[in-house]
C-alpha cells in the first residue's frame, strides 16, 4: 500500500518498489528451512525470542532506508525472522495438544494469520495517505514491539525433548552424577545433519510426492492471488470507482470478514472430521476445501464481471468469496499434510510454505502489467479459470488419496513404523 510514496521518496520505478514490498514473502518462505532444525536443538522458546527481536530490529533500516537496496535487504531479513512465528506454531500446538484436540488451536492460528494479511493493508491505506510509507513501517514496529514483550512475559518452552534435556543437565550439575541423561540427546543428529535434512527433504518431497506437489501448487497459487490482489485492488477500486488509497485499504476488511466465515465453517469441518475419520482417514480433513476450492474461482468471476457495472459492493462480495475460499484451502493443506506425513510433516509443510511464499513473492511483480495488458475484467477472469482447474485437487485426493499414498515411499515407511510400534 505504500508503493506510491516509496517511489517518490526513493526515486525508483513501480516494479522496483513492488520488489521492495514483495521480497518479504521470499524470506518468509526460506526461513523454515533454518528455523525447524534450530528449534529441535535449542528449543522453540529461544527461536521465538531471537526471531521476534530480529524481526523488530529490521524495521529500523527499512523505515530509515535512503535507497531501495536497503529496503529490499532489510525486508528480506525481516521475512526470514518472521517465518519462525509461522513455522514453529504447528510444532508448539503438537507439543500442547493431542491430535484430536488440534483443530481449534490451529483454526485460531489460521484466523489470526489470515486476518492479519487484510488488517495490514486496511490500516496502511490511511497511513500512506496521511504520513507516507515510512510511517507504515513505524506503526508495524510498534505492534511488533508489543508482541515481543508478550512473548518474553507469557511464553515458555514446550518441546518435550528440550525440557527433559535441560532437567537432566541441571541434575548432573547439582549432583555431579553423570547417570542423569536424556535419551533424545544421544539420539539427536548433529546440527549440521539436521540443517542438511531440513534444506533437502522439503525439496525432495516436492519433487517426488504427488500429494505434496499438487497441494503446494494449489495453495501456492491461492496464496499468490492474495498478494496479487494487494496490487490489483488499488487499480480496480482506484481507477474504476475513484477511491483514494485510504478507501482502497478499507476494501481489505473483506479478508477479515472471510476469515471469520472460514473460522466458523471450520467448526462444521471438525464435526465432519470426527464423524468420518474412521472411514475416510486423512481425507476427512478435506470436506471444507471441496467447497472452498470452488468458492474461490466463483469469487474471481464475480470480481471480474461486476466491476464497473454497478455498485462497488459487487467486487467486494467477489473479494469476500475469494478470500473465504483461500482460507479453507490454507487450513486444509496444513491439516491434511500433517495427518498424511506425521513425523515428516514439518518437511512437507516446509515444502508447501516455500512454494506458497515463492508465489506470493513473484505474482505481485507482474500484476500491474497483467491487469493493464489484459484489462481488469479479463485478468481477474484468467485467475478464476486457473483457480477452477486447481479446484480439482481436493476432489481427486478425496477419491484417490489412499491409493496415491499407498504408492508413496514415505507412506510405506510410516506404515512400517506403525507396524513395528
C-alpha positions in Angstrom: 0.0 0.0 0.0 3.0 2.3 0.4 4.5 1.9 -3.1 3.4 5.4 -4.4 5.2 7.4 -1.7 8.1 5.0 -1.7 8.6 5.6 -5.5 8.6 9.3 -4.9 10.9 9.2 -1.8 13.4 6.7 -3.1 13.2 7.7 -6.8 12.6 4.2 -8.0 10.2 2.6 -10.6 7.0 0.9 -9.7 8.4 -2.5 -10.4 11.4 -1.9 -8.1 9.2 -0.5 -5.4 7.0 -3.6 -5.7 10.1 -5.8 -5.3 10.8 -3.9 -2.0 7.4 -4.8 -0.7 7.1 -8.4 -2.1 10.6 -9.5 -1.1 9.2 -10.2 2.5 7.4 -13.4 1.5 10.6 -14.7 -0.2 12.4 -14.5 3.2 9.3 -15.9 4.8 9.4 -19.0 2.5 13.1 -19.7 3.1 13.1 -19.2 6.8 11.5 -22.5 7.7 14.5 -24.4 6.2 16.6 -23.0 9.0 14.1 -22.5 11.9 12.9 -26.1 12.2 16.3 -27.8 12.8 17.4 -25.0 15.1 14.3 -25.4 17.2 15.0 -29.1 17.6 18.4 -28.4 19.1 17.8 -25.2 21.1 14.1 -25.4 21.7 11.1 -23.3 20.5 11.2 -20.6 23.1 14.7 -19.3 22.1 13.7 -19.3 18.5 10.6 -17.3 19.2 12.5 -14.8 21.2 15.5 -14.3 18.9 13.4 -14.3 15.7 10.9 -11.8 17.1 13.8 -9.5 18.2 15.4 -9.7 14.7 12.1 -9.0 13.1 11.6 -6.0 15.3 15.1 -4.6 14.8 15.0 -4.7 11.0 12.0 -2.4 10.8 14.6 0.3 11.6 16.7 0.1 8.5 13.5 -0.4 6.4 12.0 2.8 7.7 15.2 4.8 7.7 16.4 3.4 4.3 17.6 6.1 1.9 17.7 3.8 -1.1 15.6 0.9 -2.4 18.6 -1.6 -1.9 18.5 -1.0 1.9 14.7 -1.6 2.0 15.0 -4.8 -0.1 17.7 -6.3 2.1 16.0 -5.3 5.4 12.6 -6.6 4.4 14.2 -9.9 3.2 15.9 -10.4 6.6 12.7 -9.4 8.3 10.8 -12.0 6.4 13.4 -14.7 7.3 12.9 -13.8 11.0 9.1 -13.5 10.9 8.8 -17.0 9.4 9.6 -18.6 12.7 6.2 -17.4 14.0 4.5 -19.4 11.3 6.9 -22.4 11.1 7.1 -23.2 14.8 3.4 -22.8 15.7 2.4 -26.2 14.3 5.1 -27.8 16.5 4.0 -25.8 19.5 0.4 -26.9 19.0 1.5 -30.5 18.6 3.5 -30.2 21.9 0.5 -29.0 23.8 -2.5 -30.8 22.3 -3.4 -34.3 21.3 -4.2 -35.0 17.6 -8.0 -34.8 18.0 -7.6 -31.6 20.0 -5.6 -29.6 17.5 -8.4 -28.5 15.2 -9.5 -25.4 17.3 -6.0 -24.1 18.1 -4.9 -24.4 14.5 -8.0 -22.7 13.4 -7.3 -19.8 15.9 -3.8 -19.5 14.5 -5.2 -19.5 10.9 -7.7 -16.8 11.5 -5.0 -14.6 13.2 -2.5 -15.2 10.3 -5.1 -14.8 7.6 -6.9 -11.8 9.0 -3.6 -10.1 9.6 -3.0 -10.1 5.8 -6.2 -8.0 5.5 -5.8 -5.8 8.5 -2.3 -4.7 7.3 -3.5 -3.1 4.0 -6.7 -1.9 5.6 -4.8 0.2 8.2 -1.9 1.1 5.9 -4.1 2.8 3.3 -4.8 5.8 5.5 -1.3 5.9 6.9 0.0 6.1 3.4 -2.4 8.8 2.6 -1.6 10.9 5.6 2.0 10.1 6.5 3.7 8.0 3.8 5.3 4.6 3.6 7.9 5.1 6.4 5.2 5.5 9.0 3.6 2.2 7.8 6.9 0.6 8.9 7.0 2.5 12.2 3.4 1.5 13.1 4.3 -2.1 12.3 7.3 -1.8 14.5 5.2 -0.6 17.4 2.8 -3.5 17.1 5.8 -5.9 16.8 7.3 -4.4 20.0 4.1 -5.2 21.9 4.2 -8.8 20.7 7.9 -9.2 21.6 7.1 -8.1 25.2 4.2 -10.6 25.3 6.5 -13.4 24.1 9.0 -12.6 26.8 6.4 -12.5 29.5 4.0 -15.3 28.7 5.7 -18.0 26.5 7.7 -20.9 27.8 9.5 -23.8 26.2 7.1 -26.6 25.0 9.3 -29.1 23.2 9.4 -32.1 25.4 12.9 -33.4 24.5 14.5 -30.0 25.2 12.7 -29.7 28.6 14.0 -33.1 29.6 17.5 -32.4 28.3 17.6 -29.2 30.4 16.3 -31.1 33.5 19.0 -33.8 33.1 21.7 -31.2 32.7 20.5 -29.4 35.8 20.5 -32.6 37.8 24.0 -33.5 36.6 25.2 -30.1 37.7 23.5 -30.3 41.1 24.5 -33.9 42.0 27.6 -34.5 39.9 26.0 -37.8 38.8 26.6 -38.3 35.1 23.9 -41.0 35.0 21.3 -38.3 34.6 21.0 -38.4 30.8 18.2 -37.6 28.3 17.7 -40.2 25.5 16.9 -37.5 23.0 20.4 -36.0 23.4 22.0 -39.3 22.4 19.6 -40.0 19.6 19.5 -36.4 18.1 21.6 -35.9 15.0 24.2 -33.1 14.8 23.0 -29.6 13.9 24.8 -29.9 10.6 22.9 -33.1 9.7 19.6 -31.6 10.8 20.2 -28.5 8.7 21.1 -30.6 5.7 17.9 -32.7 6.1 15.8 -29.6 6.7 17.0 -28.0 3.5 16.9 -31.0 1.2 13.9 -33.1 2.4 11.2 -30.5 1.7 12.6 -30.1 -1.9 12.7 -33.9 -2.2 9.1 -34.2 -1.1 8.0 -31.5 -3.5 9.7 -33.3 -6.4 8.7 -36.9 -5.6 5.4 -36.8 -3.6 2.4 -36.1 -5.7 0.3 -35.1 -2.7 2.9 -32.5 -1.6 3.5 -31.2 -5.1 -0.2 -30.6 -6.1 -1.2 -29.3 -2.7 1.7 -26.9 -2.7 0.9 -25.8 -6.2 -2.8 -25.3 -5.2 -2.1 -23.4 -2.0 0.8 -21.5 -3.7 -1.4 -20.1 -6.4 -4.1 -19.3 -3.9 -1.7 -17.5 -1.6 -0.1 -15.8 -4.5 -3.5 -14.4 -5.5 -3.9 -13.0 -2.1 -0.7 -10.9 -2.7 -1.7 -10.3 -6.3 -4.9 -8.6 -5.1 -2.9 -6.3 -2.8 -1.6 -4.8 -6.1 -4.8 -5.3 -8.2 -7.4 -3.9 -5.8 -5.9 -0.3 -5.9 -6.1 -0.5 -9.7 -9.7 -1.8 -9.7 -11.1 0.5 -7.0 -8.9 3.5 -7.6 -9.3 3.7 -11.4 -12.8 2.3 -11.7 -14.5 3.8 -8.7 -12.3 6.7 -7.9 -11.3 5.5 -4.4 -8.3 7.2 -2.7 -5.6 4.9 -1.2 -7.3 5.1 2.2 -10.6 4.0 0.9 -8.9 1.3 -1.2 -7.4 -0.1 2.1 -10.8 -0.4 3.6 -11.8 -3.0 1.0 -9.3 -5.3 2.6 -11.5 -5.7 5.5 -13.1 -8.3 3.2 -10.2 -10.5 4.3 -11.2 -10.2 7.9 -14.8 -11.0 7.0 -13.7 -14.0 5.1 -11.5 -15.1 8.0 -14.5 -15.0 10.3 -16.6 -17.0 7.8 -13.8 -19.6 7.5 -13.3 -19.8 11.2 -17.0 -20.5 11.7 -17.1 -23.0 8.9 -14.2 -24.9 10.4 -16.3 -25.9 13.4 -18.5 -27.8 11.0 -15.4 -29.2 9.2 -14.2 -30.5 12.6 -17.5 -32.3 13.2 -17.3 -33.9 9.8 -13.7 -34.9 10.5 -14.6 -36.7 13.8 -17.6 -38.4 12.2 -15.8 -39.7 9.1 -12.1 -40.1 10.1 -12.5 -43.8 10.8 -13.8 -44.5 7.3 -12.0 -41.7 5.3 -8.7 -41.3 7.1 -6.8 -38.0 6.4 -9.2 -37.3 3.6 -11.8 -36.3 6.2 -9.8 -33.1 6.5 -10.9 -32.0 3.0 -14.6 -31.5 3.3 -14.5 -27.7 3.6 -11.9 -27.3 0.9 -14.0 -29.3 -1.6 -16.5 -26.4 -1.5 -13.9 -23.7 -0.7 -11.9 -24.6 -3.8 -15.0 -23.8 -5.9 -15.9 -20.7 -4.0 -12.5 -19.2 -4.8 -13.0 -19.1 -8.6 -16.6 -18.1 -8.2 -15.5 -15.1 -6.3 -12.9 -14.3 -9.0 -15.6 -14.4 -11.7 -17.8 -12.1 -9.7 -14.9 -9.7 -9.2 -14.2 -9.9 -12.9 -17.7 -9.1 -14.3 -19.2 -6.9 -11.6 -16.5 -4.2 -11.6 -17.6 -1.1 -13.4 -21.1 -2.4 -13.9 -22.8 -1.2 -10.8 -22.1 -0.5 -7.1 -18.6 -1.1 -5.7 -20.1 -3.7 -3.3 -20.3 -6.2 -6.2 -16.5 -6.5 -6.4 -16.2 -6.5 -2.6 -18.5 -9.5 -2.5 -16.2 -11.2 -5.0 -13.2 -10.5 -2.8 -15.0 -12.0 0.3 -15.7 -15.2 -1.6 -12.1 -15.3 -3.0 -10.6 -14.9 0.5 -13.1 -17.4 2.1 -12.0 -20.0 -0.5 -8.3 -19.3 0.1 -8.8 -19.6 3.9 -10.4 -23.1 3.5 -7.5 -24.1 1.2 -4.9 -22.8 3.6 -6.3 -24.6 6.6 -6.9 -27.9 4.7 -3.4 -28.0 3.3 -1.9 -27.7 6.8 -4.2 -30.2 8.4 -4.1 -32.8 5.6 -0.3 -32.8 5.1 0.2 -33.1 8.8 -2.1 -36.1 9.0 -0.6 -37.8 6.0 3.1 -37.4 6.8 3.1 -37.3 10.7 6.8 -37.4 11.6 7.7 -36.0 8.2 5.0 -33.3 8.4 7.5 -30.5 9.2 9.3 -31.2 5.9 6.1 -31.5 3.9 4.8 -28.2 5.4 8.2 -26.5 4.8 7.9 -27.6 1.2 4.4 -26.1 0.7 5.5 -23.0 2.7 8.4 -22.5 0.3 6.1 -22.9 -2.8 3.4 -20.7 -1.3 5.7 -17.8 -0.4 7.6 -18.0 -3.7 4.3 -17.5 -5.5 3.5 -14.6 -3.1 6.8 -13.1 -3.9 6.5 -13.5 -7.7 2.9 -12.7 -8.5 2.8 -9.1 -7.4 5.8 -8.3 -9.6 3.7 -8.8 -12.8 0.2 -7.8 -11.5 0.1 -4.3 -12.8 1.4 -5.3 -16.3 -1.1 -8.2 -16.4 -4.1 -6.0 -15.4 -3.2 -3.2 -17.7 -2.4 -5.5 -20.6 -5.4 -7.9 -20.4 -7.8 -5.4 -18.9 -9.1 -5.6 -15.3 -12.0 -8.0 -16.1 -10.1 -10.5 -18.2 -7.1 -10.5 -15.8 -9.4 -11.5 -12.9 -11.2 -14.0 -15.2 -7.9 -15.6 -16.0 -7.1 -16.0 -12.3 -10.5 -17.5 -11.8 -10.0 -20.1 -14.6 -6.7 -21.2 -13.2 -8.3 -21.5 -9.7 -11.1 -23.5 -11.2 -8.7 -26.0 -12.7 -6.7 -26.4 -9.5 -10.0 -26.8 -7.5 -10.0 -30.4 -8.8 -7.1 -31.1 -6.4 -9.1 -31.9 -3.2 -11.7 -33.9 -5.2 -9.1 -36.1 -6.7 -7.4 -36.7 -3.4 -10.8 -37.3 -1.7 -11.4 -40.0 -4.2 -7.9 -41.4 -4.8 -5.9 -40.2 -1.8 -5.5 -43.7 -0.2 -4.3 -45.2 -3.5 -1.8 -42.3 -4.1 -0.5 -42.6 -0.5 -0.1 -46.4 -0.9 2.4 -45.8 -3.7 4.4 -43.2 -1.7 7.8 -44.2 -0.3 7.2 -42.1 2.8 3.8 -43.6 3.4 5.2 -47.1 3.2 7.9 -46.1 5.7 5.3 -44.6 8.1 3.2 -47.8 7.8 6.3 -49.9 8.6 7.0 -47.8 11.7 3.4 -48.1 12.8 3.6 -51.9 12.4 6.8 -52.1 14.5 5.2 -50.0 17.2 
